[in-house]
Amino acid sequence: MTFELICEIEPPTKPDLKRVRHQIGTLSTIAHSFLIPDNHIGRATVSSVAVAHEVQAMGGRGIACLNSRDRNLLGFRRDLLTAAAYGVDQFLFVYGDKPTSGNRTSDLTVRSMLEEARKFSPDFRLGAAAGLRPLPAWKRTADFLFAQVSFSLEAQLRWREAHPVDKPVYAGVMVLASERHARTLAAAIPDIAIPEDLVERVAADRMAGVEAACEQVLALRESGAFAGVHLIPVTRYRDVESRLATAL
């Protein structure tokens, strides 16, 4: 079975897709598909459906992430119609990060998005995000699962063993780009424990975060416990590609 590498794209916050195209072109040597976040970390970005279409136009496979935070039922149905028109048929449904301004809508949940998308088209391939905690029965109805980012290989393997499921599960791996990035991430998402020694190494060596993430990807592949990895290279996608291109 192929170990899949799903690379996350840094979505544009301006109406310019040049940087997106560069990420796709660079990472296409190692990526089996690309995940496009939706209003990344609570900021407005170009539609994930539109960027997924751009990925496909460049010969790749795109997975559009849609969050329940920013849309009501009518808006969600619009997104599904747009995706169908563009030929985008893979989605990851998530709750969504806390918005930087404004309020969260309450019309949709990840569960209701799965149900609505199933009714819209049986041909869509639907995924859900899973924390490293007990897995609700309704999430097992998804076609694939993205496990929460973790910096602990042992924690990922323990969770996978404790929660067997007969569908692809992708482990979350993130590159720490800097000490500031690590501190900001730890403050924003307390569920993600970042080892202090890793933060110190990143502070001393800007490549330490890239190397740690690449080592984790390779260790997860060796474990055979996951169908692949959801890799978040952030701004370090060139460095990640150069290290993994010869290792995978």
C-alpha positions as CSV (number, residue, x, y, z in Angstrom):
1,M,0.0,0.0,0.0
2,T,1.3,3.5,-0.9
3,F,2.1,5.7,2.0
4,E,0.5,9.0,1.0
5,L,1.9,12.4,1.7
6,I,-0.8,15.1,1.8
7,C,0.8,18.5,1.9
8,E,-1.0,21.5,3.2
9,I,-0.9,24.7,1.1
10,E,-0.5,28.1,2.7
11,P,-3.7,29.8,1.3
12,P,-3.5,33.3,0.0
13,T,-4.9,36.2,1.9
14,K,-4.8,38.4,-1.2
15,P,-6.2,37.9,-4.7
16,D,-2.9,36.5,-6.1
17,L,-2.3,32.8,-6.7
18,K,1.4,33.1,-7.7
19,R,2.7,31.9,-4.3
20,V,0.1,29.0,-4.2
21,R,1.3,27.9,-7.7
22,H,4.9,28.0,-6.5
23,Q,4.0,25.8,-3.5
24,I,2.2,23.3,-5.7
25,G,5.0,23.2,-8.2
26,T,7.7,22.7,-5.6
27,L,5.9,20.1,-3.5
28,S,4.5,18.2,-6.4
29,T,7.7,16.1,-6.4
30,I,6.7,14.5,-3.0
31,A,3.0,15.2,-2.5
32,H,0.3,12.7,-3.5
33,S,-2.3,15.4,-2.9
34,F,-2.8,18.9,-1.4
35,L,-5.0,20.1,1.4
36,I,-6.2,23.7,1.1
37,P,-7.2,25.3,4.5
38,D,-10.4,27.4,4.8
39,N,-9.9,30.9,6.2
40,H,-6.7,29.8,7.8
41,I,-6.2,30.6,11.5
42,G,-9.3,32.8,11.5
43,R,-8.2,35.1,8.6
44,A,-10.0,35.6,5.3
45,T,-8.4,33.7,2.5
46,V,-9.2,32.8,-1.1
47,S,-11.8,30.1,-1.3
48,S,-10.4,26.6,-0.6
49,V,-12.6,25.3,-3.4
50,A,-11.1,27.7,-5.9
51,V,-7.6,26.8,-4.8
52,A,-8.4,23.1,-5.0
53,H,-9.5,23.7,-8.5
54,E,-6.2,25.5,-9.2
55,V,-4.3,22.4,-7.8
56,Q,-6.2,20.2,-10.2
57,A,-5.6,22.5,-13.1
58,M,-1.8,22.0,-12.4
59,G,-2.2,18.2,-12.5
60,G,-2.5,17.6,-8.8
61,R,-5.2,16.3,-6.5
62,G,-6.9,18.9,-4.3
63,I,-8.7,18.4,-1.0
64,A,-10.8,21.5,-0.1
65,C,-11.1,22.1,3.7
66,L,-14.4,23.6,4.8
67,N,-15.1,24.8,8.3
68,S,-18.4,25.0,10.1
69,R,-17.5,28.2,11.8
70,D,-17.9,30.5,8.8
71,R,-21.0,29.3,7.0
72,N,-24.7,28.7,7.3
73,L,-26.6,25.9,5.5
74,L,-27.2,28.1,2.4
75,G,-23.6,29.1,2.2
76,F,-22.5,25.4,2.5
77,R,-24.8,24.4,-0.3
78,R,-23.3,27.1,-2.4
79,D,-19.8,25.7,-1.7
80,L,-20.9,22.2,-2.7
81,L,-22.5,23.5,-5.9
82,T,-19.3,25.5,-6.7
83,A,-17.2,22.4,-6.0
84,A,-19.3,20.2,-8.3
85,A,-19.1,22.8,-11.1
86,Y,-15.3,22.9,-10.7
87,G,-14.9,19.1,-10.5
88,V,-13.6,19.3,-6.9
89,D,-14.9,16.1,-5.1
90,Q,-12.7,15.7,-2.0
91,F,-13.3,17.6,1.2
92,L,-12.1,17.8,4.8
93,F,-14.7,19.1,7.2
94,V,-13.5,20.8,10.4
95,Y,-14.9,22.9,13.2
96,G,-12.5,25.9,12.5
97,D,-10.1,28.0,14.5
98,K,-11.3,30.8,16.6
99,P,-12.0,33.8,14.4
100,T,-9.7,36.9,14.7
101,S,-12.8,39.1,14.5
102,G,-16.6,38.6,14.3
103,N,-18.6,35.7,15.7
104,R,-18.9,32.1,14.9
105,T,-22.1,31.0,13.1
106,S,-24.1,28.2,14.7
107,D,-26.0,26.7,11.8
108,L,-23.6,23.9,11.0
109,T,-21.5,21.3,12.7
110,V,-19.0,18.9,11.2
111,R,-21.5,16.2,11.6
112,S,-24.3,18.0,9.8
113,M,-21.9,19.0,7.0
114,L,-21.1,15.3,6.5
115,E,-24.8,14.4,6.4
116,E,-25.6,17.3,4.0
117,A,-22.8,16.5,1.6
118,R,-23.8,12.8,1.5
119,K,-27.3,13.9,0.4
120,F,-25.8,16.3,-2.1
121,S,-23.7,13.8,-3.9
122,P,-22.7,10.1,-3.3
123,D,-19.6,10.7,-5.4
124,F,-18.0,13.2,-3.0
125,R,-15.1,11.8,-0.8
126,L,-15.5,13.2,2.7
127,G,-13.1,13.5,5.5
128,A,-13.2,14.7,9.1
129,A,-10.6,15.8,11.6
130,A,-10.0,13.7,14.7
131,G,-8.3,14.7,18.0
132,L,-6.1,12.2,19.7
133,R,-8.9,11.2,22.0
134,P,-11.9,8.7,21.8
135,L,-13.3,8.7,18.3
136,P,-17.1,9.4,18.1
137,A,-19.2,6.9,16.2
138,W,-20.4,9.5,13.7
139,K,-16.8,10.4,12.6
140,R,-16.4,6.8,11.6
141,T,-18.9,7.5,8.8
142,A,-16.3,9.7,7.1
143,D,-14.3,8.3,4.1
144,F,-11.0,9.3,5.7
145,L,-9.7,10.9,8.9
146,F,-7.1,13.5,9.6
147,A,-5.6,12.9,13.0
148,Q,-4.6,16.0,15.0
149,V,-1.1,17.3,14.6
150,S,1.2,15.9,17.3
151,F,5.0,16.2,17.9
152,S,5.0,12.8,19.7
153,L,5.3,9.7,17.5
154,E,4.5,7.6,20.6
155,A,1.3,9.4,21.2
156,Q,0.2,9.0,17.6
157,L,0.9,5.3,17.6
158,R,-0.9,4.8,20.9
159,W,-4.0,6.6,19.7
160,R,-4.0,4.6,16.4
161,E,-3.7,1.3,18.2
162,A,-6.5,2.2,20.6
163,H,-8.9,3.4,17.8
164,P,-8.9,0.9,15.0
165,V,-10.9,2.0,12.0
166,D,-11.2,0.5,8.5
167,K,-10.5,3.6,6.5
168,P,-7.5,5.7,5.7
169,V,-6.2,7.7,8.7
170,Y,-3.6,10.4,8.1
171,A,-1.3,11.5,11.0
172,G,-0.7,15.3,11.4
173,V,2.8,16.6,11.2
174,M,3.8,20.2,11.4
175,V,7.1,22.0,10.8
176,L,8.0,24.5,13.5
177,A,9.4,27.4,11.5
178,S,10.8,29.3,14.4
179,E,10.7,29.7,18.2
180,R,8.1,32.3,17.9
181,H,6.0,30.1,15.7
182,A,6.2,27.3,18.3
183,R,5.2,29.6,21.2
184,T,2.3,31.1,19.2
185,L,1.1,27.6,18.3
186,A,1.3,26.4,21.9
187,A,-0.7,29.4,23.1
188,A,-3.4,29.1,20.4
189,I,-3.9,25.3,20.6
190,P,-3.2,24.0,24.1
191,D,-4.1,20.5,23.0
192,I,-0.9,20.3,21.0
193,A,2.0,19.6,23.3
194,I,5.3,20.9,21.9
195,P,8.4,19.4,23.6
196,E,10.5,22.2,25.1
197,D,13.7,20.6,23.9
198,L,12.4,20.8,20.3
199,V,11.6,24.5,20.8
200,E,15.1,25.1,22.1
201,R,16.6,23.3,19.1
202,V,14.5,25.4,16.7
203,A,15.6,28.6,18.5
204,A,19.3,27.6,18.0
205,D,19.0,26.2,14.5
206,R,16.4,27.4,11.9
207,M,16.5,24.0,10.2
208,A,15.8,21.9,13.3
209,G,12.0,22.1,12.9
210,V,12.2,20.9,9.3
211,E,14.5,18.1,10.2
212,A,12.3,17.0,13.1
213,A,9.2,17.0,10.9
214,C,10.9,15.0,8.2
215,E,12.2,12.4,10.7
216,Q,8.6,12.1,12.1
217,V,7.2,11.5,8.6
218,L,9.7,8.8,7.9
219,A,9.1,7.1,11.3
220,L,5.4,7.1,10.7
221,R,5.9,5.5,7.3
222,E,8.1,2.8,8.9
223,S,5.4,2.1,11.6
224,G,2.8,1.1,9.1
225,A,0.1,2.4,11.4
226,F,-1.2,5.1,9.2
227,A,-2.2,5.4,5.5
228,G,-0.1,8.5,5.3
229,V,0.7,11.9,6.7
230,H,-1.0,15.3,6.6
231,L,2.1,17.5,6.5
232,I,2.0,21.2,7.2
233,P,5.3,22.7,6.0
234,V,4.1,26.3,6.6
235,T,6.7,28.7,5.0
236,R,9.4,26.0,4.9
237,Y,8.0,24.0,2.0
238,R,11.2,24.4,-0.1
239,D,13.4,22.9,2.7
240,V,10.9,20.1,3.3
241,E,10.8,19.2,-0.3
242,S,14.6,19.1,-0.6
243,R,14.9,16.7,2.4
244,L,12.0,14.4,1.6
245,A,12.5,14.2,-2.2
246,T,15.3,11.6,-1.9
247,A,14.0,9.9,1.3
248,L,10.4,8.9,0.3
